[in-house]
Amino acid sequence: MNVMPSKEQPGMAPRGALVENPLNTGLTLHSRELFRQGAVVQIRHQGQTYQLRLTRQDKLILTK
């Protein structure tokens, strides 16, 4: 019986999924997922709103 290997390897999350870092250093998110609807992401933290922007030079800027 021949078994074809899956495109996804064991332990790999599906594309676009949120993935916990195996070193327990927090959650890993891909910027392409954060910015798929535009160049600005709103982040709420302790009652404040921050903006994470993707620049034309492909850099990230976080502002209050």
ZARO-234185 format. One record per atom (N, C-alpha, C, CB): x, y, z; atom name. Coordinates in steps of 0.02 Angstrom, whole numbers, plus 50000, padded with zeros to 5 digits. Each point is the difference from the previous one (the first is absolute). Glycine has a CB too. Layout:
BEGIN
<rec><X>X</X><Y>Y</Y><Z>Z</Z><at>CA</at></rec>
...
***
This chain:
BEGIN
<rec><X>50042</X><Y>49941</Y><Z>50000</Z><at>N</at></rec>
<rec><X>49958</X><Y>50059</Y><Z>50000</Z><at>CA</at></rec>
<rec><X>50044</X><Y>50062</Y><Z>50000</Z><at>C</at></rec>
<rec><X>49908</X><Y>49938</Y><Z>50061</Z><at>CB</at></rec>
<rec><X>50083</X><Y>50106</Y><Z>49891</Z><at>N</at></rec>
<rec><X>50038</X><Y>50063</Y><Z>49996</Z><at>CA</at></rec>
<rec><X>49960</X><Y>50056</Y><Z>50033</Z><at>C</at></rec>
<rec><X>50055</X><Y>49961</Y><Z>49893</Z><at>CB</at></rec>
<rec><X>49980</X><Y>50077</Y><Z>50150</Z><at>N</at></rec>
<rec><X>49968</X><Y>50056</Y><Z>50034</Z><at>CA</at></rec>
<rec><X>50034</X><Y>50064</Y><Z>49977</Z><at>C</at></rec>
<rec><X>49971</X><Y>49929</Y><Z>50100</Z><at>CB</at></rec>
<rec><X>49989</X><Y>50117</Y><Z>49875</Z><at>N</at></rec>
<rec><X>50028</X><Y>50063</Y><Z>49977</Z><at>CA</at></rec>
<rec><X>50010</X><Y>50046</Y><Z>50060</Z><at>C</at></rec>
<rec><X>49943</X><Y>49987</Y><Z>49888</Z><at>CB</at></rec>
<rec><X>50114</X><Y>50046</Y><Z>50117</Z><at>N</at></rec>
<rec><X>50011</X><Y>50045</Y><Z>50057</Z><at>CA</at></rec>
<rec><X>49955</X><Y>50061</Y><Z>49995</Z><at>C</at></rec>
<rec><X>50119</X><Y>49961</Y><Z>50008</Z><at>CB</at></rec>
<rec><X>49859</X><Y>50063</Y><Z>50049</Z><at>N</at></rec>
<rec><X>49959</X><Y>50060</Y><Z>50003</Z><at>CA</at></rec>
<rec><X>50043</X><Y>50061</Y><Z>49987</Z><at>C</at></rec>
<rec><X>49921</X><Y>49944</Y><Z>50082</Z><at>CB</at></rec>
<rec><X>50048</X><Y>50109</Y><Z>49891</Z><at>N</at></rec>
<rec><X>50037</X><Y>50062</Y><Z>49989</Z><at>CA</at></rec>
<rec><X>50018</X><Y>50032</Y><Z>50067</Z><at>C</at></rec>
<rec><X>49940</X><Y>50017</Y><Z>49891</Z><at>CB</at></rec>
<rec><X>50018</X><Y>49974</Y><Z>50160</Z><at>N</at></rec>
<rec><X>50014</X><Y>50027</Y><Z>50065</Z><at>CA</at></rec>
<rec><X>50037</X><Y>49948</Y><Z>50041</Z><at>C</at></rec>
<rec><X>49898</X><Y>50075</Y><Z>49995</Z><at>CB</at></rec>
<rec><X>50155</X><Y>49945</Y><Z>50037</Z><at>N</at></rec>
<rec><X>50038</X><Y>49955</Y><Z>50041</Z><at>CA</at></rec>
<rec><X>49968</X><Y>49996</Y><Z>50069</Z><at>C</at></rec>
<rec><X>50106</X><Y>50027</Y><Z>49935</Z><at>CB</at></rec>
<rec><X>49903</X><Y>49917</Y><Z>50100</Z><at>N</at></rec>
<rec><X>49973</X><Y>49995</Y><Z>50067</Z><at>CA</at></rec>
<rec><X>50026</X><Y>50056</Y><Z>50044</Z><at>C</at></rec>
<rec><X>49991</X><Y>49876</Y><Z>49987</Z><at>CB</at></rec>
<rec><X>49964</X><Y>50152</Y><Z>50053</Z><at>N</at></rec>
<rec><X>50020</X><Y>50054</Y><Z>50044</Z><at>CA</at></rec>
<rec><X>49998</X><Y>50069</Y><Z>49968</Z><at>C</at></rec>
<rec><X>50070</X><Y>49919</Y><Z>50058</Z><at>CB</at></rec>
<rec><X>49917</X><Y>50084</Y><Z>49877</Z><at>N</at></rec>
<rec><X>49996</X><Y>50064</Y><Z>49965</Z><at>CA</at></rec>
<rec><X>49928</X><Y>50023</Y><Z>50001</Z><at>C</at></rec>
<rec><X>50099</X><Y>49971</Y><Z>49926</Z><at>CB</at></rec>
<rec><X>49890</X><Y>50093</Y><Z>50086</Z><at>N</at></rec>
<rec><X>49933</X><Y>50028</Y><Z>50001</Z><at>CA</at></rec>
<rec><X>49980</X><Y>50019</Y><Z>49929</Z><at>C</at></rec>
<rec><X>50016</X><Y>50043</Y><Z>50117</Z><at>CB</at></rec>
<rec><X>49919</X><Y>49957</Y><Z>49868</Z><at>N</at></rec>
<rec><X>49978</X><Y>50021</Y><Z>49934</Z><at>CA</at></rec>
<rec><X>50019</X><Y>50072</Y><Z>49986</Z><at>C</at></rec>
<rec><X>49905</X><Y>49919</Y><Z>50007</Z><at>CB</at></rec>
<rec><X>50103</X><Y>50098</Y><Z>49930</Z><at>N</at></rec>
<rec><X>50019</X><Y>50068</Y><Z>49981</Z><at>CA</at></rec>
<rec><X>49951</X><Y>50051</Y><Z>50029</Z><at>C</at></rec>
<rec><X>50053</X><Y>49956</Y><Z>49894</Z><at>CB</at></rec>
<rec><X>49974</X><Y>50097</Y><Z>50135</Z><at>N</at></rec>
<rec><X>49958</X><Y>50052</Y><Z>50028</Z><at>CA</at></rec>
<rec><X>49979</X><Y>49989</Y><Z>50071</Z><at>C</at></rec>
<rec><X>49962</X><Y>50020</Y><Z>49887</Z><at>CB</at></rec>
<rec><X>50057</X><Y>49923</Y><Z>50141</Z><at>N</at></rec>
<rec><X>49980</X><Y>49985</Y><Z>50069</Z><at>CA</at></rec>
<rec><X>50045</X><Y>50035</Y><Z>50050</Z><at>C</at></rec>
<rec><X>49956</X><Y>49889</Y><Z>49961</Z><at>CB</at></rec>
<rec><X>50017</X><Y>50123</Y><Z>50097</Z><at>N</at></rec>
<rec><X>50040</X><Y>50025</Y><Z>50055</Z><at>CA</at></rec>
<rec><X>50038</X><Y>49941</Y><Z>50029</Z><at>C</at></rec>
<rec><X>49918</X><Y>50095</Y><Z>50026</Z><at>CB</at></rec>
<rec><X>50146</X><Y>49914</Y><Z>49987</Z><at>N</at></rec>
<rec><X>50042</X><Y>49945</Y><Z>50021</Z><at>CA</at></rec>
<rec><X>50035</X><Y>50019</Y><Z>50065</Z><at>C</at></rec>
<rec><X>50016</X><Y>49963</Y><Z>49881</Z><at>CB</at></rec>
<rec><X>49980</X><Y>49993</Y><Z>50169</Z><at>N</at></rec>
<rec><X>50038</X><Y>50012</Y><Z>50061</Z><at>CA</at></rec>
<rec><X>50073</X><Y>49983</Y><Z>49988</Z><at>C</at></rec>
<rec><X>49899</X><Y>49976</Y><Z>50071</Z><at>CB</at></rec>
<rec><X>50144</X><Y>50067</Y><Z>49954</Z><at>N</at></rec>
<rec><X>50071</X><Y>49989</Y><Z>49993</Z><at>CA</at></rec>
<rec><X>50020</X><Y>49941</Y><Z>50045</Z><at>C</at></rec>
<rec><X>50020</X><Y>50123</Y><Z>49973</Z><at>CB</at></rec>
<rec><X>50014</X><Y>49827</Y><Z>50000</Z><at>N</at></rec>
<rec><X>50018</X><Y>49942</Y><Z>50041</Z><at>CA</at></rec>
<rec><X>50048</X><Y>50015</Y><Z>50057</Z><at>C</at></rec>
<rec><X>49982</X><Y>49932</Y><Z>49899</Z><at>CB</at></rec>
<rec><X>50053</X><Y>50126</Y><Z>50098</Z><at>N</at></rec>
<rec><X>50045</X><Y>50019</Y><Z>50054</Z><at>CA</at></rec>
<rec><X>49965</X><Y>50039</Y><Z>50055</Z><at>C</at></rec>
<rec><X>50093</X><Y>50003</Y><Z>49917</Z><at>CB</at></rec>
<rec><X>49840</X><Y>50000</Y><Z>50078</Z><at>N</at></rec>
<rec><X>49958</X><Y>50034</Y><Z>50049</Z><at>CA</at></rec>
<rec><X>50018</X><Y>50073</Y><Z>50008</Z><at>C</at></rec>
<rec><X>49989</X><Y>49891</Y><Z>50059</Z><at>CB</at></rec>
<rec><X>50028</X><Y>50142</Y><Z>49885</Z><at>N</at></rec>
<rec><X>50016</X><Y>50071</Y><Z>50002</Z><at>CA</at></rec>
<rec><X>49942</X><Y>50042</Y><Z>49975</Z><at>C</at></rec>
<rec><X>50121</X><Y>49972</Y><Z>49984</Z><at>CB</at></rec>
<rec><X>49820</X><Y>49999</Y><Z>50009</Z><at>N</at></rec>
<rec><X>49942</X><Y>50037</Y><Z>49979</Z><at>CA</at></rec>
<rec><X>49973</X><Y>49974</Y><Z>49934</Z><at>C</at></rec>
<rec><X>50043</X><Y>50099</Y><Z>50059</Z><at>CB</at></rec>
<rec><X>49908</X><Y>49938</Y><Z>49916</Z><at>N</at></rec>
<rec><X>49965</X><Y>49982</Y><Z>49939</Z><at>CA</at></rec>
<rec><X>50037</X><Y>50029</Y><Z>49940</Z><at>C</at></rec>
<rec><X>49891</X><Y>49995</Y><Z>50061</Z><at>CB</at></rec>
<rec><X>50114</X><Y>49967</Y><Z>49885</Z><at>N</at></rec>
<rec><X>50031</X><Y>50023</Y><Z>49939</Z><at>CA</at></rec>
<rec><X>49946</X><Y>50013</Y><Z>49948</Z><at>C</at></rec>
<rec><X>50106</X><Y>49936</Y><Z>50025</Z><at>CB</at></rec>
<rec><X>49893</X><Y>50125</Y><Z>49948</Z><at>N</at></rec>
<rec><X>49953</X><Y>50019</Y><Z>49947</Z><at>CA</at></rec>
<rec><X>50041</X><Y>50022</Y><Z>49940</Z><at>C</at></rec>
<rec><X>49910</X><Y>50034</Y><Z>50083</Z><at>CB</at></rec>
<rec><X>50068</X><Y>49948</Y><Z>49858</Z><at>N</at></rec>
<rec><X>50034</X><Y>50022</Y><Z>49939</Z><at>CA</at></rec>
<rec><X>49971</X><Y>50068</Y><Z>49979</Z><at>C</at></rec>
<rec><X>50021</X><Y>49880</Y><Z>49964</Z><at>CB</at></rec>
<rec><X>50023</X><Y>50166</Y><Z>50018</Z><at>N</at></rec>
<rec><X>49977</X><Y>50068</Y><Z>49982</Z><at>CA</at></rec>
<rec><X>49954</X><Y>49998</Y><Z>49940</Z><at>C</at></rec>
<rec><X>50106</X><Y>50046</Y><Z>50045</Z><at>CB</at></rec>
<rec><X>49902</X><Y>49908</Y><Z>49909</Z><at>N</at></rec>
<rec><X>49955</X><Y>49997</Y><Z>49942</Z><at>CA</at></rec>
<rec><X>49928</X><Y>49987</Y><Z>50021</Z><at>C</at></rec>
<rec><X>50095</X><Y>49958</Y><Z>49930</Z><at>CB</at></rec>
<rec><X>49896</X><Y>50007</Y><Z>50126</Z><at>N</at></rec>
<rec><X>49932</X><Y>49988</Y><Z>50025</Z><at>CA</at></rec>
<rec><X>49973</X><Y>50062</Y><Z>50035</Z><at>C</at></rec>
<rec><X>50027</X><Y>49878</Y><Z>50014</Z><at>CB</at></rec>
<rec><X>50016</X><Y>50157</Y><Z>50023</Z><at>N</at></rec>
<rec><X>49978</X><Y>50061</Y><Z>50034</Z><at>CA</at></rec>
<rec><X>49979</X><Y>50054</Y><Z>49950</Z><at>C</at></rec>
<rec><X>50076</X><Y>49972</Y><Z>50095</Z><at>CB</at></rec>
<rec><X>49961</X><Y>50034</Y><Z>49850</Z><at>N</at></rec>
<rec><X>49990</X><Y>50055</Y><Z>49953</Z><at>CA</at></rec>
<rec><X>49963</X><Y>49978</Y><Z>49936</Z><at>C</at></rec>
<rec><X>50102</X><Y>50052</Y><Z>50045</Z><at>CB</at></rec>
<rec><X>49863</X><Y>49893</Y><Z>49957</Z><at>N</at></rec>
<rec><X>49967</X><Y>49977</Y><Z>49938</Z><at>CA</at></rec>
<rec><X>49943</X><Y>50045</Y><Z>49979</Z><at>C</at></rec>
<rec><X>50030</X><Y>49885</Y><Z>50032</Z><at>CB</at></rec>
<rec><X>49943</X><Y>50157</Y><Z>50014</Z><at>N</at></rec>
<rec><X>49945</X><Y>50045</Y><Z>49981</Z><at>CA</at></rec>
<rec><X>50022</X><Y>50073</Y><Z>49995</Z><at>C</at></rec>
<rec><X>49922</X><Y>49921</Y><Z>50055</Z><at>CB</at></rec>
<rec><X>50141</X><Y>50093</Y><Z>49954</Z><at>N</at></rec>
<rec><X>50023</X><Y>50069</Y><Z>49996</Z><at>CA</at></rec>
<rec><X>50067</X><Y>50009</Y><Z>50034</Z><at>C</at></rec>
<rec><X>49883</X><Y>50038</Y><Z>49996</Z><at>CB</at></rec>
<rec><X>50141</X><Y>50024</Y><Z>50007</Z><at>N</at></rec>
<rec><X>50067</X><Y>50014</Y><Z>50025</Z><at>CA</at></rec>
<rec><X>50001</X><Y>50022</Y><Z>50073</Z><at>C</at></rec>
<rec><X>50031</X><Y>50030</Y><Z>49885</Z><at>CB</at></rec>
<rec><X>49909</X><Y>49970</Y><Z>50148</Z><at>N</at></rec>
<rec><X>49997</X><Y>50021</Y><Z>50070</Z><at>CA</at></rec>
<rec><X>49960</X><Y>49949</Y><Z>50040</Z><at>C</at></rec>
<rec><X>50008</X><Y>50122</Y><Z>49966</Z><at>CB</at></rec>
<rec><X>50018</X><Y>49861</Y><Z>50094</Z><at>N</at></rec>
<rec><X>49966</X><Y>49955</Y><Z>50046</Z><at>CA</at></rec>
<rec><X>49991</X><Y>50038</Y><Z>50065</Z><at>C</at></rec>
<rec><X>50049</X><Y>49895</Y><Z>49945</Z><at>CB</at></rec>
<rec><X>49890</X><Y>50104</Y><Z>50083</Z><at>N</at></rec>
<rec><X>49985</X><Y>50031</Y><Z>50064</Z><at>CA</at></rec>
<rec><X>50013</X><Y>49949</Y><Z>50055</Z><at>C</at></rec>
<rec><X>49914</X><Y>50079</Y><Z>49947</Z><at>CB</at></rec>
<rec><X>50121</X><Y>49941</Y><Z>50106</Z><at>N</at></rec>
<rec><X>50014</X><Y>49956</Y><Z>50057</Z><at>CA</at></rec>
<rec><X>49976</X><Y>50034</Y><Z>50063</Z><at>C</at></rec>
<rec><X>50101</X><Y>49949</Y><Z>49941</Z><at>CB</at></rec>
<rec><X>49856</X><Y>50018</Y><Z>50098</Z><at>N</at></rec>
<rec><X>49976</X><Y>50027</Y><Z>50063</Z><at>CA</at></rec>
<rec><X>50042</X><Y>49971</Y><Z>50056</Z><at>C</at></rec>
<rec><X>49882</X><Y>50014</Y><Z>49955</Z><at>CB</at></rec>
<rec><X>50144</X><Y>50030</Y><Z>50089</Z><at>N</at></rec>
<rec><X>50041</X><Y>49978</Y><Z>50057</Z><at>CA</at></rec>
<rec><X>49987</X><Y>50046</Y><Z>50059</Z><at>C</at></rec>
<rec><X>50089</X><Y>49953</Y><Z>49922</Z><at>CB</at></rec>
<rec><X>49886</X><Y>50020</Y><Z>50132</Z><at>N</at></rec>
<rec><X>49988</X><Y>50037</Y><Z>50062</Z><at>CA</at></rec>
<rec><X>49961</X><Y>50064</Y><Z>49987</Z><at>C</at></rec>
<rec><X>50104</X><Y>49951</Y><Z>50047</Z><at>CB</at></rec>
<rec><X>49843</X><Y>50044</Y><Z>49914</Z><at>N</at></rec>
<rec><X>49957</X><Y>50057</Y><Z>49987</Z><at>CA</at></rec>
<rec><X>50026</X><Y>50049</Y><Z>49948</Z><at>C</at></rec>
<rec><X>49963</X><Y>49988</Y><Z>50115</Z><at>CB</at></rec>
<rec><X>50094</X><Y>50000</Y><Z>49858</Z><at>N</at></rec>
<rec><X>50030</X><Y>50043</Y><Z>49949</Z><at>CA</at></rec>
<rec><X>49997</X><Y>49966</Y><Z>49931</Z><at>C</at></rec>
<rec><X>50078</X><Y>50052</Y><Z>50087</Z><at>CB</at></rec>
<rec><X>49917</X><Y>49988</Y><Z>49861</Z><at>N</at></rec>
<rec><X>50001</X><Y>49972</Y><Z>49932</Z><at>CA</at></rec>
<rec><X>50066</X><Y>50019</Y><Z>49967</Z><at>C</at></rec>
<rec><X>49875</X><Y>50008</Y><Z>49991</Z><at>CB</at></rec>
<rec><X>50159</X><Y>49942</Y><Z>49983</Z><at>N</at></rec>
<rec><X>50063</X><Y>50009</Y><Z>49964</Z><at>CA</at></rec>
<rec><X>49989</X><Y>49981</Y><Z>49928</Z><at>C</at></rec>
<rec><X>50068</X><Y>49975</Y><Z>50104</Z><at>CB</at></rec>
<rec><X>49973</X><Y>50052</Y><Z>49851</Z><at>N</at></rec>
<rec><X>49997</X><Y>49983</Y><Z>49929</Z><at>CA</at></rec>
<rec><X>50066</X><Y>49969</Y><Z>49979</Z><at>C</at></rec>
<rec><X>49917</X><Y>50093</Y><Z>49978</Z><at>CB</at></rec>
<rec><X>50079</X><Y>49850</Y><Z>49993</Z><at>N</at></rec>
<rec><X>50059</X><Y>49967</Y><Z>49971</Z><at>CA</at></rec>
<rec><X>49994</X><Y>50010</Y><Z>49925</Z><at>C</at></rec>
<rec><X>50010</X><Y>49913</Y><Z>50094</Z><at>CB</at></rec>
<rec><X>50039</X><Y>50123</Y><Z>49877</Z><at>N</at></rec>
<rec><X>49998</X><Y>50017</Y><Z>49929</Z><at>CA</at></rec>
<rec><X>50055</X><Y>49964</Y><Z>49961</Z><at>C</at></rec>
<rec><X>49952</X><Y>50112</Y><Z>50030</Z><at>CB</at></rec>
<rec><X>50031</X><Y>49870</Y><Z>49910</Z><at>N</at></rec>
<rec><X>50048</X><Y>49971</Y><Z>49953</Z><at>CA</at></rec>
<rec><X>50019</X><Y>50055</Y><Z>49951</Z><at>C</at></rec>
<rec><X>49952</X><Y>49882</Y><Z>50012</Z><at>CB</at></rec>
<rec><X>50112</X><Y>50136</Y><Z>49985</Z><at>N</at></rec>
<rec><X>50022</X><Y>50055</Y><Z>49957</Z><at>CA</at></rec>
<rec><X>50012</X><Y>49977</Y><Z>49929</Z><at>C</at></rec>
<rec><X>50051</X><Y>50056</Y><Z>50099</Z><at>CB</at></rec>
<rec><X>49960</X><Y>49992</Y><Z>49856</Z><at>N</at></rec>
<rec><X>50016</X><Y>49984</Y><Z>49930</Z><at>CA</at></rec>
<rec><X>50067</X><Y>49964</Y><Z>49995</Z><at>C</at></rec>
<rec><X>49934</X><Y>50099</Y><Z>49963</Z><at>CB</at></rec>
<rec><X>50109</X><Y>49911</Y><Z>50086</Z><at>N</at></rec>
<rec><X>50066</X><Y>49967</Y><Z>50000</Z><at>CA</at></rec>
<rec><X>49996</X><Y>49932</Y><Z>50034</Z><at>C</at></rec>
<rec><X>50056</X><Y>50112</Y><Z>50000</Z><at>CB</at></rec>
<rec><X>49883</X><Y>49864</Y><Z>50015</Z><at>N</at></rec>
<rec><X>49987</X><Y>49935</Y><Z>50031</Z><at>CA</at></rec>
<rec><X>50027</X><Y>49997</Y><Z>50072</Z><at>C</at></rec>
<rec><X>50005</X><Y>49948</Y><Z>49887</Z><at>CB</at></rec>
<rec><X>49991</X><Y>50108</Y><Z>50148</Z><at>N</at></rec>
<rec><X>50019</X><Y>50003</Y><Z>50071</Z><at>CA</at></rec>
<rec><X>49937</X><Y>50007</Y><Z>50042</Z><at>C</at></rec>
<rec><X>50112</X><Y>50053</Y><Z>49971</Z><at>CB</at></rec>
<rec><X>49895</X><Y>49934</Y><Z>50094</Z><at>N</at></rec>
<rec><X>49943</X><Y>50006</Y><Z>50047</Z><at>CA</at></rec>
<rec><X>50011</X><Y>50059</Y><Z>50046</Z><at>C</at></rec>
<rec><X>49980</X><Y>49876</Y><Z>49995</Z><at>CB</at></rec>
<rec><X>49965</X><Y>50162</Y><Z>50016</Z><at>N</at></rec>
<rec><X>50002</X><Y>50057</Y><Z>50046</Z><at>CA</at></rec>
<rec><X>49940</X><Y>49992</Y><Z>50048</Z><at>C</at></rec>
<rec><X>50057</X><Y>50077</Y><Z>49914</Z><at>CB</at></rec>
<rec><X>49956</X><Y>49927</Y><Z>50152</Z><at>N</at></rec>
<rec><X>49948</X><Y>49997</Y><Z>50050</Z><at>CA</at></rec>
<rec><X>49993</X><Y>50069</Y><Z>50031</Z><at>C</at></rec>
<rec><X>50022</X><Y>49876</Y><Z>50023</Z><at>CB</at></rec>
<rec><X>49917</X><Y>50152</Y><Z>49974</Z><at>N</at></rec>
<rec><X>49987</X><Y>50067</Y><Z>50029</Z><at>CA</at></rec>
<rec><X>49939</X><Y>49997</Y><Z>50044</Z><at>C</at></rec>
<rec><X>50053</X><Y>50055</Y><Z>49900</Z><at>CB</at></rec>
<rec><X>49943</X><Y>49993</Y><Z>50145</Z><at>N</at></rec>
<rec><X>49944</X><Y>50006</Y><Z>50046</Z><at>CA</at></rec>
<rec><X>49947</X><Y>50044</Y><Z>49968</Z><at>C</at></rec>
<rec><X>50074</X><Y>49985</Y><Z>50100</Z><at>CB</at></rec>
***
